[in-house]
């Protein structure tokens, strides 16, 4: 059993702030200035596109509020979206639709969205920092587990991607397909969303490969 002093030290270590520029700083020290953070959102949704973003921030820029987009309030994400878009050297967002997700599977669709986002950048990155994935491009890259919380660049990409997808749910898809609660649940499998599926069935933008359990329940009811 460790000493009380050791336990206190461990607790203090756990409370130390995350250096969200550690990965970027190492790359900048090598002379690589065009470092792109890459992330996607919507991987676990029943409905709609998976959305990815790529963002290149200026070397040395510090945006203290950036974190994993899921840890931020909607209001803060919206504000940071504008800050990131204004400060970035380059950024791009890409989408892969539900039909493609069903055809090639969600992991491959997520990777495709990331690739498309990088290819849409107006500059070619020298290195990619990717949230727990690899991108199918001949560019040096680092996959970082929980990267959206550990890298400022990936965190910025997660915010751009999530705000883009949330806006689609709220401003576009909710109006096209009312009754599923898309503005609120963002396409995830909430009770309201499942109830809508049982009541009305899937829309053309639902991911059919994600619905087998819910649709089986519907068949049993009717």
Buried (B, 14 or more C-beta within 10 A) or exposed (E): EEEEEEEEEEEEEEEEEEEBBEBBEEBBEEEBBBBBBBBBBBBEBBBBBBBBBBBBBEBEBEBEEBBBBEEBEEEBBBBBBEBBBEBBBBBBBBBBBBBBBBEEEBEBBBBBBBBBBBEBBEEEBBBBBBBEBBBEBEBEBBBBEEBBBBBBBBBBBBBBBBBBBBBBBBEEBBEEBEBBBBBEBBBBBBEBBBBBBBEEEBBEBBBBEBBEEBBEBBEEEE
